[in-house]
Structure formats: structure tokens, C-alpha cells
Amino acid sequence: MTNLHFPLHSLREGHWFKLICGASFQHLPAVRNLTLAYTLAGADCIDVAADPAVIAAAQAALEVAGELASEAQRRGFGFKGLPWLMVSLNDGEDPHFRKAEFDPTQCPADCPRPCEKICPADAIAFHLPGNNSGVIDSRCYGCGRCIPVCPYNLIYARSYVSTPDAIARQVLPTGIDAVEIHTQVGRKADFERLWGALAPNLHRLKLIAVSCPDDEGLIEYLRSLYELMEPLPIPLVWQTDGRPMSGDIGAGTTHAAIKLGQKVLSAGLPGYVQLAGGTNSHTVIKLKAVGLLNPILGYGEEDMGTQGCGDGGNFPVPSDSPMSVPCPMPDAHIAGVAYGSYARVLLSPVLDLLETTPMNEDCPSPPDNQTAMNARLEDNLDLLWQAVAYAHSLVSQLKLPQFSSNLRL
């Protein structure tokens, strides 16, 4: 039922779709449901926080997706196989690796609470059960929109950095498929420390990604990182982080993502270039308009042979790898797009409804301690396929014409 080749095909053909659940997002029911819906819609990669509990939630969803694959295909959705599970790490302070924090007892009673209204993750609430208020830590993914709108400057960010020893002991043994390192220009020494923990474990992985925002000296910095990492036994993706965590704000946020993608792609770095940071429903349209999206999408077997990588050198392939993956040349197209805040908000109407809707009649009764906040999509099939349809509306922008749009809901 699953096709282990399809994520690699997607990278090479230029229709790689990655769901970003959030490097700091630890709300387990949401991670599970997002993973399930986007997997059945045809996602190639699911990117989650480097938290064993979050990883386990995503893996549980992938198992369920395997059981529902035939039905998803019957309905015309884009499932081709299970996506790769990726975790995000950071080598220093980074907006993706932080949480908002404040003391709600310091909030004036007459405050209009703009923080609560602006939060895209519903991570700020007042008068919760148990007399709790403030930031719901597991829901917060660090977008920072609440900080400048607080009229009393009470909100601040709490940042954290991935530690190499913890990653090697707690994260890599969980069975993940890929790792993404978030870095910034000028942090080569920090990157090297984190890489030191990853390099001996590359045999466990299928892909490595590096995410970096734009800055002066970006291309030179990325080249220095490649020189540090080579030779690589697995494919490399450069994630161009245009305008972090902004895709749900408006259509215009995608311009920064595309501009940075063009910059990195034109540099001819060995590896694949994937957009992120401000991506939304307008991204593929803009990519087509500027000629950066592969106009011929397919899964042809005839072009699956071994080819060179970058400047013509051979790309090493692990002995257990099902195929070789050549890196694109400088004039190639964007390899794919990662969607974060927009992809999550797109499904929020269904996931919000899930919390207040009864399960299927034939589902076993939940344990006494299971609340609406722990609702699982597979326990309400009507809402499940609605969620998959929403997810498919985004995934299919990259995947068409392979995937049929004749959906039977």
C-alpha cells in the first residue's frame, strides 16, 4: 500500500510538499490530526517538534493513515505512500524555537486583550477551567504576534536551543526519517557543534535539510555549511525561510519566500531548494508565473537512473537506499514548498468542530479522561474526509495533474 520511493520522486520532479506542524508546536491532538489529514491528501513530509511525545503522536497518525489509504485513493485524494517524518532542530536563538509567556495576574481587568484575538493558534485564553489563564504552552508555536500588541508590554518570549547530546539520545532513536537544522548567517561554529551529533547518525536518516533566513553573506554562509557537511550520503534540501510563520496573514507574504528561493536557486548550491516562510495558496500561482515551478509533473520511471550532484561529483547513496537522488543544477526549478501556519489555519474550521462533535456511532467509548481536546479525526469519518479535502485543496496545487480533482466526499 505504501510507496517508499514517492518522496524522492517528488523532490526530483519539483512537487515536494511538506507540512510544518511547528518546531515549537506541542499540542498532541492537533499534531496527530494535521498529520493524518495531510498524509491522506498526499504530503511528502511531515515536520514536527523534536519532542518524543510529538513524534509519537505523528507516528500514530501515520499508522492510521496506512489503514485508510485505500479509501483515500478511492475518493480521489493524492495518497501515494507514507510521508517522511522530519524533526526541526536549531543551532542558536531562532523565532521558531520559542514560546510566548506572561503573568495573567498582572493584566489589568479592563484590558481589551488584543493578544487573545491576534493569536493564530488559540494559545492565549482567559478564564479557563481550574481558574487558569494565560498562554497554553503546548499550542504556542512562537509566531510572536502577541508581543507587540500588548498595551502594557507584559508579554515576552522564552527561547530554547537544541542540545546535541539530547538530540542524539532522545530524538534520533525514535525512527524519524529526516532532520532539519535552523541556522542563521554567522553561526557556523554553532552549526558545527550540532552537526557533530548528527553526522555519526546519518545512516539512520533519508534526508537532511538546512533552513536559513536571508541576510548579508547568505550564499557564502550556505556554501561554507555544505563544505562542512560533505560528503553527504543522503539528499540535502535548502529551506529558504522567507518571512517566517506568516503564511496565514495574507497573500503578499509569499513574495518574500519566492524572492529568497530565487536567490538561493540561482547560486547553484548542491542540493534541492524548497520554499518556506510566508507560503500560502498563492505560492504555486506565483511560482508558475515566474517560471520556477516544473511545468511537467510526473512519476516517470525512465529517468530514475544515477546522476551527478552539484558540480558533477557523484552523490553517495546508502546501501539500503531504494534509489539515487541527483541534486538539481543551477537552472532547475524549485523542488517543493513547505506550508506551516497557512496549512494549519486551513484545517482549523474542521478541527474546531471536531472538539464539539460526537464520534462515529460504531467507535468505542473513549476513556473517562478523554476530553474533546483529545478528539481524533478517524473517530469522526465525516469530519475526517472534510479535513482531507481541505488539505488536498492545498497539496493538489503542487501535485496536479497526477492527482484527480474529481473528489467523492
Helices and strands as residue ranges (DSSP letters): H 6-13, E 16-20, H 28-41, E 45-49, H 52-74, E 84-90, E 98-101, G 104-106, H 114-118, E 124-128, E 132-135, H 146-149, E 156-159, H 164-166, I 167-171, G 172-174, E 178-182, H 188-198, G 199-204, E 207-212, H 218-229, E 236-241, G 251-253, H 254-266, E 272-276, H 283-289, E 308-309, E 313-314, E 336-339, H 341-354, G 372-374, G 377-379, H 381-399
